[in-house]
């Protein structure tokens, strides 16, 4: 929902039902997403695995132990945080995947101690850096990273920038609270306030439409992108 105002590639489908005064919203896989998943090129699958492998290199099972990058990554293993928050007059309760937490014993309590881990292609030129920041012909990564971390309250993203062979050549930390300052001078750039306003307006729309308190009644809302 947050990235929808700038989305130029992927649509979404949401199922909504109201029960005992609470609206429950669940994502449904679209036909386009199913086809993309089933026909994903081997190279794309390999790059997805690189991301999981980066997490294995960065994380340890215990506070004072070292990461163990040996062996095959279990890509089905994940941890989730459950967050209760508010967006204007909307009370939200949702879960989000969390990669790890800061090992510092004096780190603040969750979710402020959580860290998101990401990988991306190596940035070698100013143009590549600009494309990484902004939105344009396709949705660039920094927007997705911000959207994934902002509402759950994850304060920072640690990114490993890799070469063509998947070797991480540099690591950079992005503070979620400072991303709006990072992108403000970019031409044709996305704005966090636009994302938040759209999400808020959509939730208000759903509240007005899905009024029947009946778990057997399911409403579907979709957003499609049609290339020009």
N, C-alpha and C positions, 0 to 999 in steps of 0.2 A: 504493500500500500504506500509506503513512504516514497519509493522510487518511481511510482506510476507517472507523475508529471513529466518525467524525463525518459521514460522507457520507450525504446524504439525497436525492440526485438521480441520481447516475451509478453504474452498476455497472462491473465490469471483467472481462476474460477474459485469462488468461495461459496460454501454452503452455510446457511444461517438458520438457526432455530431458537425459539424463545421458550424457556422453561422456568417456572417459578420466579418470573420477573427478570431473569438473566438471559442475555443473548449469548449464544455459543456460536463461534465462527470457526470453521474448519476449511483448510485449503484442500481443493480437489485437483488432481492432476489433469491438465488439459490434454486434448488429443495431440496438439502440436508438441507438448512437452513429452508425452509418451513416445511419439515418433522419434524425437531428438534423442531420448534416452536409449531406445532400442537400436538406433542406427548411429550411435556415437562412434566416430573414427577411433581407431586404436591409439593414434597419437594423442587425442584428447583424453582418453582413459589413462594413458601413461602420465600425462601432466597432472591429472587429478591425484594420482598415486603419489607424485612428487610432493604434493601438499601434505598428505598424511605422513610421508617419510620425514618431512621437515619438523612436524610436530613430535615425532619420535626422537629426533635429535635434540629437541629443545626441552623435553619434559622428563622428569624423573618420578618414580613411584612414591618416594619418600622425601621429606624436606631436605635432609642432608646427604642424600645419595646422588649419584651422577646419572645422567641419561644413558640408556642402553640402546644404541641404534642398531644393534645386530638383530637378525631375524626378519621375518616378513611382518608387515604391519597388518593388524586386524582393523580393517576399515569399517567394521560394524560396531566398534566400541565407541561410546560417546558418553559424556556427562551433560546434564541439563540443569539449568537454574530455573526456579519458579519466581516470578516477579509480580508484585502488586504495585501499581503506579497509577498516575492520573494524567490525562491529557485534556486540558481545560475542564469541561464538566463530565468527561467520560472516565469512569473507573475501570481500569484494565487489570486483568489477571492472565498471564501467559507464561509459557516456558520458552527457553532459548538455549541452544547448545553453547557450552563453555569449554574452551580448550584446556585452560590451566589457571593456576593462581600464583601470585608472587610468593616466592619461598621465604621472604623476609618475615620472621615471626612478629615483627612490629607493624606489619602491613595492616591497613584498615580492614574492617570486617567486610564480608561480601555485600554487594557486588563490587565494591571499590578495589578489591584485591585481585579481581579477575583480569586475565590477559587473553586477547584473541590473537591467534597465530595465522598468518597468511603468507602465500608466496605469489610472486608476480615476475614477469619478464624483466630482465636487467634494463635499467634506464641509462642510456649512453649519450643522449642529446637533449638540449633544451626543449625541442618539439615533443619528444617522447615524455618528458616530465610534464609538459603542459597537457598533453593528451591524458596522462594518468590523473591529473587533477580534475578536468572539466567533463562536461557531457556534450555530446555532439552526434555524429553519425551512429555511434553505438554507445551503450551505457558503460562508462569507464569505472574502473574498480574502486576508486576512492569513495564514490557515492555509495556503492553497495557495502563497503566496509563500514562507513559511517552509519548507514541505516541499520545494519545488523547489530551494532554495538550501542547505539544511542539510547534507545528505549529500555533495554535490559540494564543499562547503567554500567556497562563494561568501559573502563576509562581509557584503555590504550590498546593499540594494535601493534604487534611486532611483526614486521614484514621481512621475509627473506627474498632478495632479488636474485634470480637464477639466470644462467646463460642458456644457450640453445640445447645443451645436453642435460639440463636439470641440475647443474652444480650451483649451489648458492655462493655468490661472489661478494655479497654485502648484506648487512642487516640494518634496518632503520625502524625507529619507534615513532608512531604517530599518536599524539594525544587527541582523543576524540573531541575534547572541549576546544581545541585550537584549530580544528580542521577548517572552520569557517574563515578564520584569519589566513590560513594557508592558501585558500582558493580565491580570496576576494578580488585579487588583481587580474585574474584570468578572464580572457574574453569568452563570452558565451558560456559562462559557468553556471552550474547548478547552485541553488540556494536552499539551505536547510529549512528556512521558514516556509518556502513553497511546499516542501515535502510534508512538513508538519501540518500546515493548513489543509492540504488535500486529505490527509489521513483523518483529521478532525471532522472535516465536512462530510466525508464518506460515512464515518461512524454515526454522525447526526442523521444522515439520510437513511441508514439502515434502521435506526431507532424509530424513525417516522413510518417506515414501510413495514417492517416485521413486527407487528403489534399483537398478533394472535398468540396467546400464551398456550401453546400446544406442541409438545415434543414430536408429534406425528406430522406436523407441518414444517416443511423445509423450503426455504427460499434460496435461490441461486442468483449470485451476482457475478458478472464477468466483465473483464476488460480485454479487448482484442486489439492487436496492432496490425494495421493493414499497410504494407509498404506502398509508397507513392510511385 
